[in-house]
Amino acid sequence: MNALGHLLNGKEYAVGDRLTMADILVAHTLNWAESFMFEVPAEFRNYQKSMYDRPACKKALSVLESVYT
């Protein structure tokens, strides 16, 4: 979580100034962390929600799910 804190450091996106696959993967990784009972800080949950609310993220996650199911 410390590394993620340094990566995001109050920024809207993980890399650059727009949504990238890195943001989608970070949000999805936070989901895994929660499923393994890691405590995810509120700032990361807010970031995750903001990513999951985006249509592009929803589309990318549906593609990922189709590959892994």
C-alpha positions in Angstrom: 0.0 0.0 0.0 2.9 2.3 0.6 4.2 1.9 -2.9 0.7 2.7 -4.3 0.5 5.8 -2.0 3.8 7.0 -3.6 2.5 6.3 -7.1 -0.8 8.0 -6.7 0.3 10.7 -4.3 -3.0 12.6 -4.5 -3.1 12.4 -8.3 -6.2 11.5 -10.3 -4.4 8.9 -12.4 -1.6 6.5 -11.8 0.3 7.5 -15.0 0.0 10.7 -16.9 -3.1 13.0 -17.0 -5.7 10.6 -18.4 -7.1 7.1 -17.7 -4.8 4.3 -18.8 -4.8 0.5 -18.4 -2.5 1.1 -15.4 -5.5 2.7 -13.6 -7.8 -0.1 -14.4 -5.3 -2.7 -13.2 -4.6 -0.8 -10.0 -8.3 -0.6 -9.3 -8.7 -4.3 -10.0 -5.7 -5.1 -7.8 -7.3 -3.2 -5.0 -10.3 -5.4 -5.4 -8.1 -8.5 -5.0 -6.5 -7.0 -1.9 -9.9 -6.5 -0.4 -10.9 -10.1 -1.2 -7.7 -11.3 0.7 -8.7 -9.2 3.7 -6.1 -6.5 3.3 -7.1 -3.2 4.8 -7.5 -0.8 1.9 -7.3 2.9 3.0 -10.3 5.1 2.2 -8.3 7.2 -0.3 -7.6 4.1 -2.4 -11.2 2.9 -2.1 -12.2 6.3 -3.4 -9.7 6.0 -6.3 -11.0 2.5 -7.0 -14.6 3.7 -7.1 -13.8 6.6 -9.4 -12.2 4.1 -11.8 -15.0 1.6 -11.6 -17.5 4.3 -12.3 -15.9 5.1 -15.7 -17.5 3.5 -18.8 -14.0 2.8 -20.2 -13.1 0.9 -17.1 -16.3 -1.1 -17.1 -15.7 -2.1 -20.7 -12.0 -3.1 -20.0 -13.0 -5.1 -16.9 -15.6 -7.0 -18.9 -13.0 -7.9 -21.4 -10.6 -9.0 -18.7 -13.4 -11.1 -17.1 -14.1 -12.8 -20.4 -10.5 -13.8 -20.8 -10.1 -15.2 -17.2 -13.5 -17.0 -16.9 
